[in-house]
């Protein structure tokens, strides 16, 4: 996991999990740009890294500010010559049940989590392509992967980041850009008041950050979803069942219902390599020839 002298931008790193990410990567010799909306928090973390012998700078701005994010990337390249790693960690919560949630709160959460990650990733993408090297981590969540009451906005944004990761990993492959997701469970400002004191103690964010290191190393995987919390690590997958061919006919809907158990049975399920895997399987099941299946 060689990381010495790599250059990383970490968003939302002025405290909490982002700070732990920054300190963890700095210990491995990574030069860190600490991004946060809070200028004092960002500078404090950067100073902490420098006091420990590392190299770090701070840049305060919102991840939704395209102009400032562009300036941050340009300043990083001017200072250190490149950007190797981007950790999209910045986030907010506006929890309420969907019935009581204001649309402005929905938009705000999606804007920060999803569009913030898009803006930051777009800002480093061409530089990573030009240098044929990049490691990008999206911060997803179990709320996105599996749902959670009162977090329709947060869950939607977090699952959207998985879709973004899947496509960018495919598009970045030939440029040695590897894109992964980290789904942390950690005691931060966003979880205060939600969990018990004992749970918060066990969910120390420092126990998540070791999982970040292999996701951004030279031999990192790509399209991985790593779940991490309380020192435990697991992988999540978006899978596709074998399914069943139903075909056409006026009674097709009835036959779908009757075949539900076979359609949803999880034996022989797979993790698709790309989105058209679903369509390819459907066409094969329908007896399509290779010429038809070659059309995208």
C-alpha positions as CSV (number, residue, x, y, z in Angstrom):
1,X,0.0,0.0,0.0
2,X,2.6,2.5,-1.1
3,X,1.3,6.1,-0.6
4,X,4.4,8.1,0.3
5,X,4.4,11.5,-1.4
6,X,0.9,11.0,-3.0
7,X,-1.3,14.1,-2.9
8,X,-4.9,13.9,-1.5
9,X,-7.8,16.3,-1.2
10,X,-10.2,15.4,1.6
11,X,-13.5,17.2,1.8
12,X,-15.3,17.9,5.0
13,X,-12.0,17.2,6.8
14,X,-12.1,20.0,9.4
15,X,-13.4,17.5,12.1
16,X,-15.0,14.2,12.7
17,X,-14.4,11.4,10.2
18,X,-12.7,13.6,7.6
19,X,-10.1,14.7,10.2
20,X,-9.5,11.0,11.0
21,X,-9.1,10.3,7.3
22,X,-6.6,13.2,6.9
23,X,-4.5,12.0,9.9
24,X,-4.5,8.4,8.7
25,X,-3.4,9.2,5.2
26,X,-0.8,11.7,6.5
27,X,0.7,8.9,8.6
28,X,1.3,7.0,5.4
29,X,3.2,10.0,3.9
30,X,0.4,11.5,1.9
31,X,0.4,15.3,1.4
32,X,-3.0,16.5,2.5
33,X,-5.3,19.3,1.4
34,X,-7.9,19.7,4.2
35,X,-11.1,21.1,2.8
36,X,-13.9,22.2,5.0
37,X,-16.6,24.9,5.1
38,X,-15.1,25.9,8.5
39,X,-11.9,27.7,7.8
40,X,-10.7,27.5,11.4
41,X,-11.4,23.7,11.5
42,X,-9.6,23.1,8.3
43,X,-6.5,25.0,9.3
44,X,-6.5,23.3,12.7
45,X,-6.4,19.9,11.1
46,X,-3.7,21.0,8.6
47,X,-1.6,22.4,11.5
48,X,-2.1,19.1,13.4
49,X,-0.7,17.2,10.5
50,X,2.3,19.6,10.1
51,X,3.1,19.4,13.8
52,X,3.3,15.6,13.4
53,X,5.8,16.0,10.6
54,X,3.4,15.7,7.7
55,X,2.7,18.1,4.8
56,X,-0.7,19.7,4.7
57,X,-2.6,22.8,3.7
58,X,-6.1,24.0,4.3
59,X,-8.7,25.3,1.8
60,X,-12.1,26.5,3.1
61,X,-15.1,26.4,0.8
62,X,-18.3,24.6,0.2
63,X,-18.1,21.5,-2.1
64,X,-21.0,23.0,-4.0
65,X,-19.0,26.1,-5.0
66,X,-17.7,25.1,-8.4
67,X,-15.4,28.2,-8.8
68,X,-13.8,27.7,-5.4
69,X,-13.4,24.0,-5.8
70,X,-11.7,24.6,-9.2
71,X,-9.4,27.1,-7.4
72,X,-8.6,24.5,-4.7
73,X,-7.5,21.9,-7.3
74,X,-5.5,24.5,-9.3
75,X,-3.8,25.6,-6.1
76,X,-3.0,22.0,-5.2
77,X,-1.5,21.3,-8.6
78,X,0.6,24.5,-8.5
79,X,1.9,23.6,-5.0
80,X,2.5,19.9,-5.3
81,X,2.3,19.2,-9.0
82,X,-0.6,16.8,-9.0
83,X,-3.7,15.4,-7.3
84,X,-3.6,11.6,-6.8
85,X,-6.4,11.1,-4.3
86,X,-9.9,12.6,-3.8
87,X,-12.0,11.6,-0.8
88,X,-15.5,12.9,-1.1
89,X,-16.4,13.0,2.6
90,X,-18.3,16.3,3.1
91,X,-21.9,15.9,4.2
92,X,-24.9,17.2,6.1
93,X,-28.1,15.9,7.6
94,X,-31.7,17.2,7.4
95,X,-33.6,14.2,8.9
96,X,-37.3,14.1,9.0
97,X,-40.0,11.6,7.8
98,X,-40.8,12.0,4.1
99,X,-44.3,13.2,5.0
100,X,-42.9,16.1,7.1
101,X,-39.8,16.8,5.0
102,X,-39.6,20.1,3.1
103,X,-38.4,19.9,-0.5
104,X,-35.8,22.5,0.2
105,X,-34.2,20.1,2.8
106,X,-34.3,17.3,0.3
107,X,-32.6,19.4,-2.4
108,X,-30.0,20.7,0.1
109,X,-28.9,17.3,1.2
110,X,-28.7,15.9,-2.4
111,X,-26.8,19.1,-3.4
112,X,-24.1,18.7,-0.8
113,X,-23.7,14.9,-0.9
114,X,-24.2,14.1,-4.6
115,X,-23.6,17.3,-6.5
116,X,-20.7,18.2,-4.1
117,X,-19.0,14.9,-5.0
118,X,-19.7,15.5,-8.7
119,X,-18.2,19.0,-8.6
120,X,-15.1,17.9,-6.7
121,X,-14.6,14.8,-8.9
122,X,-15.1,16.8,-12.1
123,X,-12.5,19.2,-10.9
124,X,-9.8,16.6,-10.6
125,X,-10.9,14.2,-13.4
126,X,-8.9,15.7,-16.3
127,X,-5.7,16.0,-14.2
128,X,-6.1,12.4,-13.2
129,X,-6.6,11.3,-16.8
130,X,-3.6,13.3,-17.9
131,X,-1.3,11.7,-15.3
132,X,-2.9,8.2,-15.8
133,X,-3.4,7.9,-12.1
134,X,-6.3,8.6,-9.7
135,X,-7.9,7.2,-6.7
136,X,-11.4,8.5,-5.8
137,X,-13.6,7.5,-2.8
138,X,-17.3,8.3,-2.5
139,X,-18.8,8.2,1.0
140,X,-22.0,6.2,0.8
141,X,-24.0,4.9,3.7
142,X,-26.1,2.0,4.9
143,X,-29.0,4.5,4.7
144,X,-28.5,4.6,1.0
145,X,-27.7,0.9,0.5
146,X,-30.6,-0.4,2.7
147,X,-32.8,2.6,3.8
148,X,-33.4,4.2,7.1
149,X,-36.4,5.9,8.5
150,X,-36.4,9.7,8.3
151,X,-33.5,9.8,5.8
152,X,-35.2,9.8,2.4
153,X,-33.0,12.7,1.2
154,X,-29.8,11.4,2.7
155,X,-30.4,7.8,1.5
156,X,-31.3,8.9,-2.0
157,X,-28.1,11.0,-2.2
158,X,-25.9,8.2,-0.8
159,X,-27.2,5.5,-3.1
160,X,-26.8,7.9,-6.1
161,X,-23.1,8.1,-5.2
162,X,-22.9,4.3,-5.7
163,X,-24.2,4.7,-9.2
164,X,-21.8,7.5,-9.8
165,X,-18.9,5.3,-8.6
166,X,-20.0,2.4,-10.8
167,X,-19.9,4.4,-14.0
168,X,-16.8,6.5,-13.2
169,X,-14.9,3.3,-12.4
170,X,-15.7,2.0,-15.9
171,X,-14.8,5.3,-17.6
172,X,-11.6,5.7,-15.6
173,X,-10.3,2.2,-16.0
174,X,-8.0,2.8,-19.0
175,X,-6.6,5.9,-17.2
176,X,-5.7,4.0,-14.0
177,X,-8.4,5.9,-12.2
178,X,-10.0,3.6,-9.5
179,X,-13.2,4.6,-7.8
180,X,-14.6,3.1,-4.7
181,X,-17.2,3.7,-2.0
182,X,-16.8,3.8,1.8
183,X,-19.9,3.2,3.9
184,X,-18.8,4.3,7.4
185,X,-20.6,4.0,10.7
186,X,-19.0,6.5,13.0
187,X,-19.8,8.8,15.9
188,X,-19.6,12.3,14.4
189,X,-21.5,15.6,14.6
190,X,-24.1,14.0,12.3
191,X,-24.8,11.1,14.6
192,X,-24.8,12.9,17.9
193,X,-28.1,12.5,19.7
194,X,-29.1,9.5,17.6
195,X,-27.1,6.7,19.2
196,X,-26.4,5.8,22.9
197,X,-23.2,7.0,24.6
198,X,-21.9,3.4,24.7
199,X,-22.5,3.0,21.0
200,X,-20.9,6.3,20.2
201,X,-17.8,5.3,22.1
202,X,-17.5,2.0,20.2
203,X,-18.1,3.8,16.9
204,X,-14.9,5.9,17.2
205,X,-14.3,7.4,13.6
206,X,-10.6,6.5,14.0
207,X,-11.7,2.8,13.6
208,X,-13.1,3.6,10.1
209,X,-10.2,5.4,8.5
210,X,-7.8,2.4,8.2
211,X,-10.3,1.0,5.6
212,X,-9.7,4.1,3.5
213,X,-6.0,3.3,3.0
214,X,-6.4,0.2,0.8
215,X,-9.1,2.0,-1.2
216,X,-6.6,4.8,-2.3
217,X,-3.3,2.8,-2.5
218,X,-1.5,2.0,-5.7
219,X,-3.0,-1.5,-5.8
220,X,-6.5,-0.3,-4.8
221,X,-9.5,-2.2,-6.0
222,X,-12.1,-0.5,-8.1
223,X,-15.9,-0.5,-7.7
224,X,-15.7,-1.8,-4.2
225,X,-18.2,-0.8,-1.5
226,X,-16.4,-1.1,1.9
227,X,-18.6,-1.0,5.0
228,X,-16.7,0.0,8.1
229,X,-17.5,0.7,11.8
230,X,-16.3,-0.1,15.3
231,X,-13.3,-1.9,13.8
232,X,-15.4,-4.2,11.7
233,X,-15.1,-4.3,7.9
234,X,-17.4,-5.9,5.3
235,X,-18.2,-5.5,1.6
236,X,-21.6,-4.7,0.0
237,X,-22.6,-5.7,-3.5
238,X,-25.3,-4.7,-6.0
239,X,-26.3,-8.2,-7.3
240,X,-28.6,-9.6,-10.0
241,X,-30.5,-12.8,-9.5
242,X,-30.7,-15.5,-12.2
243,X,-34.4,-14.7,-12.7
244,X,-36.9,-16.4,-14.9
245,X,-38.1,-16.0,-18.5
246,X,-41.8,-15.1,-18.7
247,X,-42.2,-13.9,-22.3
248,X,-45.2,-12.1,-23.7
249,X,-48.9,-12.8,-23.6
250,X,-52.0,-11.4,-22.0
251,X,-51.3,-13.3,-18.9
252,X,-47.7,-12.2,-18.5
253,X,-48.4,-10.1,-15.4
254,X,-50.1,-13.1,-13.7
255,X,-47.1,-15.3,-14.6
256,X,-44.7,-12.8,-13.2
257,X,-46.6,-12.9,-9.9
258,X,-46.8,-16.7,-9.9
259,X,-43.0,-16.9,-10.6
260,X,-42.0,-14.4,-8.0
261,X,-40.1,-16.9,-5.8
262,X,-38.1,-18.1,-8.8
263,X,-37.5,-14.5,-10.0
264,X,-36.2,-13.3,-6.6
265,X,-34.3,-16.5,-5.6
266,X,-30.7,-15.6,-4.7
267,X,-28.9,-18.8,-5.7
268,X,-26.6,-18.1,-8.6
269,X,-26.9,-14.4,-8.3
270,X,-24.0,-12.3,-9.6
271,X,-22.4,-8.9,-9.4
272,X,-22.6,-7.4,-12.9
273,X,-19.5,-6.0,-14.5
274,X,-21.5,-3.3,-16.2
275,X,-25.1,-2.1,-16.6
276,X,-25.8,-4.0,-19.8
277,X,-25.2,-7.3,-18.0
278,X,-28.9,-7.1,-17.2
279,X,-30.0,-6.5,-20.7
280,X,-27.6,-9.1,-22.1
281,X,-29.0,-11.8,-19.8
282,X,-32.6,-10.8,-20.7
283,X,-31.9,-11.0,-24.4
284,X,-30.1,-14.4,-24.0
285,X,-33.1,-15.7,-22.1
286,X,-35.4,-14.5,-24.9
287,X,-33.2,-16.4,-27.4
288,X,-31.6,-13.3,-29.1
289,X,-28.6,-13.9,-31.3
290,X,-25.1,-12.4,-30.8
291,X,-25.7,-9.7,-33.4
292,X,-28.6,-8.3,-31.5
293,X,-26.8,-8.6,-28.2
294,X,-23.8,-6.7,-29.5
295,X,-26.0,-3.6,-30.0
296,X,-25.8,-1.1,-27.1
